[in-house]
Amino acid sequence: MYGWIWRHLPGNVWVRGLISLVLVLAAVYALFQYVFPWAEPLLPFGDVTVDGQGAQEAGTGR
C-alpha cells in the first residue's frame, strides 16, 4: 500500500517526502479532531474499577 502511494506521488524524492509528511500530519489531525472525539464516548475509559486497596496490598507483599 505504501509503495503504491509513493509511486503515485508527483515529483522527486524530496517533494514526495514533503507530500508524504503533509499527508501523515493531515491524517493525525483528522484523527485527533474528528475520529477520537467521536469514539471516546463509545470506549469504556470512564468505567474504572481500580481502588486504592490493591496498591497498598501490592506494597505489603500479601
C-alpha positions in Angstrom: 0.0 0.0 0.0 2.7 2.5 0.9 4.7 1.6 -2.2 1.6 2.3 -4.3 1.1 5.7 -2.7 4.8 6.5 -3.1 4.8 5.6 -6.8 1.7 7.8 -7.4 3.0 10.9 -5.7 4.4 13.6 -8.1 8.0 15.0 -8.0 11.4 13.8 -7.0 12.3 12.1 -3.7 12.3 15.4 -1.7 8.9 16.5 -3.0 7.5 13.1 -2.4 8.9 13.1 1.2 7.3 16.5 1.9 4.0 15.5 0.4 4.1 12.3 2.5 4.8 14.3 5.6 1.9 16.6 4.9 -0.4 13.6 4.3 0.7 11.9 7.6 0.1 15.2 9.5 -3.3 15.6 7.9 -4.3 12.1 8.9 -3.1 12.6 12.5 -5.0 16.0 12.6 -8.2 14.3 11.3 -7.9 11.5 13.9 -7.4 13.9 16.8 -10.0 16.4 15.8 -12.8 14.1 14.5 -12.4 10.4 15.0 -11.1 10.2 18.6 -13.7 12.7 20.0 -16.4 10.8 18.2 -15.2 7.4 19.5 -14.4 8.5 23.1 -17.9 8.1 24.5 -18.1 4.6 23.0 -15.0 3.4 24.8 -15.0 2.2 28.4 -12.3 4.6 29.7 -14.6 6.1 32.3 -15.5 2.7 33.9 -12.6 2.4 36.2 -12.8 -0.4 38.8 -9.5 0.0 40.5 -9.5 1.3 44.0 -6.7 2.2 46.5 -6.7 -1.1 48.2 -4.9 -3.0 45.5 -1.9 -0.7 45.5 -1.5 -1.0 49.3 -1.7 -4.8 49.3 0.9 -5.0 46.5 3.4 -3.0 48.6 3.0 -5.2 51.7 3.6 -8.5 49.8 0.2 -10.0 50.8 
